[in-house]
Amino acid sequence: MAAVAAVLCGLVAGGPSATAGGKTAAKPKLVSVADFYFGPDQVTVKRGDAVKWVWAASNTYPHDVHLKQGPKGLQHKGSYSTRTTAVTNARFTRTFETPGTYRFICTIHPTQMKLTVTVLKGKGGS
């Protein structure tokens, strides 16, 4: 279990970062990874903003985050998915630079756990 948490912690991006205009990136939108659902199941962010998935402490089953479908031309699709599963004590953060619609699932519970992230063309940050 500790090894799973350590691997996932390695996937987590650092804190807010400066953008090209010198602005600090907005706080990530939080999504709970709970037993059998992502909460909320729809998130909208601006280009350059991030989503942070946090595994619920009350979970009793393992879950992951997997990009099922992304916008046309998206590169490095594998970097939008966790590399392992966890029950609790995990986080995964991803910054979205390509506008469009992203569809995520938990590969263990694909019919129950679905999330849509919509990335708008406008640049995010504060």
C-alpha positions as CSV (number, residue, x, y, z in Angstrom):
1,M,0.0,0.0,0.0
2,A,2.8,2.4,0.9
3,A,4.4,1.7,-2.5
4,V,1.2,2.5,-4.3
5,A,1.0,5.9,-2.5
6,A,4.6,6.6,-3.2
7,V,4.2,6.0,-6.9
8,L,1.1,8.2,-7.1
9,C,2.7,10.9,-5.1
10,G,5.4,11.0,-7.7
11,L,2.8,11.8,-10.3
12,V,1.5,14.8,-8.5
13,A,2.5,18.2,-10.0
14,G,3.9,20.8,-7.7
15,G,2.1,23.9,-6.4
16,P,1.0,26.8,-8.5
17,S,3.4,27.8,-11.2
18,A,4.1,31.0,-13.0
19,T,2.7,31.4,-16.5
20,A,4.3,33.1,-19.5
21,G,2.6,36.4,-18.6
22,G,4.0,36.2,-15.0
23,K,0.6,35.4,-13.5
24,T,0.2,32.5,-11.0
25,A,-1.8,29.6,-12.3
26,A,-5.3,29.2,-10.8
27,K,-5.8,26.7,-8.0
28,P,-6.7,23.3,-9.5
29,K,-10.3,22.2,-9.7
30,L,-10.8,19.4,-7.2
31,V,-12.4,16.1,-8.1
32,S,-13.0,13.4,-5.5
33,V,-12.2,9.8,-6.4
34,A,-14.7,8.0,-4.3
35,D,-16.2,4.5,-4.2
36,F,-18.0,4.3,-7.6
37,Y,-18.1,7.9,-8.6
38,F,-16.0,11.0,-9.5
39,G,-17.4,14.1,-7.8
40,P,-18.2,16.3,-9.6
41,D,-18.6,14.3,-12.8
42,Q,-18.2,17.3,-15.0
43,V,-15.6,20.1,-14.7
44,T,-14.8,23.1,-16.9
45,V,-11.4,24.8,-16.9
46,K,-9.6,27.3,-19.1
47,R,-6.5,26.3,-21.1
48,G,-3.5,26.2,-18.7
49,D,-5.6,25.3,-15.6
50,A,-5.3,22.0,-13.8
51,V,-7.6,19.4,-12.3
52,K,-6.6,17.6,-9.1
53,W,-8.1,14.2,-8.3
54,V,-8.0,13.3,-4.6
55,W,-8.9,9.8,-3.4
56,A,-11.5,9.8,-0.6
57,A,-10.4,8.6,2.8
58,S,-13.6,6.6,3.2
59,N,-12.9,4.4,0.1
60,T,-12.9,0.6,0.5
61,Y,-12.1,-0.2,-3.2
62,P,-9.2,0.7,-5.4
63,H,-9.6,3.2,-8.2
64,D,-7.6,4.9,-11.0
65,V,-8.0,7.7,-13.4
66,H,-7.8,6.9,-17.1
67,L,-8.2,9.1,-20.1
68,K,-10.7,7.2,-22.3
69,Q,-10.9,9.9,-25.0
70,G,-9.3,13.3,-25.6
71,P,-9.5,16.1,-28.1
72,K,-8.2,15.6,-31.6
73,G,-4.4,16.2,-31.8
74,L,-3.8,15.6,-28.1
75,Q,-0.2,14.5,-27.5
76,H,1.1,12.4,-24.6
77,K,-2.3,10.9,-23.8
78,G,-0.7,8.5,-21.4
79,S,0.3,11.3,-19.1
80,Y,-3.4,12.0,-18.4
81,S,-3.9,8.6,-16.6
82,T,-2.6,7.3,-13.4
83,R,-0.1,4.4,-13.7
84,T,-1.5,2.5,-10.8
85,T,-4.5,2.1,-8.6
86,A,-5.1,3.2,-5.0
87,V,-7.7,2.9,-2.3
88,T,-6.9,6.1,-0.3
89,N,-4.2,8.6,0.3
90,A,-3.5,9.3,-3.4
91,R,-3.6,12.5,-5.5
92,F,-3.2,13.1,-9.2
93,T,-2.9,16.5,-10.8
94,R,-2.9,17.3,-14.5
95,T,-2.7,20.7,-16.3
96,F,-4.7,21.0,-19.5
97,E,-3.1,22.9,-22.4
98,T,-5.2,21.5,-25.3
99,P,-8.8,22.9,-25.5
100,G,-11.6,20.4,-26.0
101,T,-13.4,17.6,-24.3
102,Y,-11.7,14.9,-22.2
103,R,-13.5,11.8,-21.0
104,F,-12.1,9.9,-18.0
105,I,-13.1,6.6,-16.4
106,C,-11.9,4.4,-13.6
107,T,-10.7,1.2,-15.5
108,I,-11.9,-0.9,-12.5
109,H,-15.4,0.6,-12.5
110,P,-15.8,2.0,-16.1
111,T,-19.6,1.9,-16.2
112,Q,-20.0,3.7,-12.9
113,M,-17.1,6.1,-12.7
114,K,-17.1,8.7,-15.5
115,L,-15.8,12.3,-15.6
116,T,-15.9,14.8,-18.4
117,V,-13.4,17.7,-18.4
118,T,-14.1,20.6,-20.8
119,V,-11.1,22.8,-21.5
120,L,-12.0,26.3,-22.9
121,K,-9.8,28.1,-25.3
122,G,-9.2,31.2,-23.1
123,K,-6.0,31.1,-21.0
124,G,-6.5,30.3,-17.3
125,G,-4.6,31.7,-14.3
126,S,-5.5,34.5,-12.0
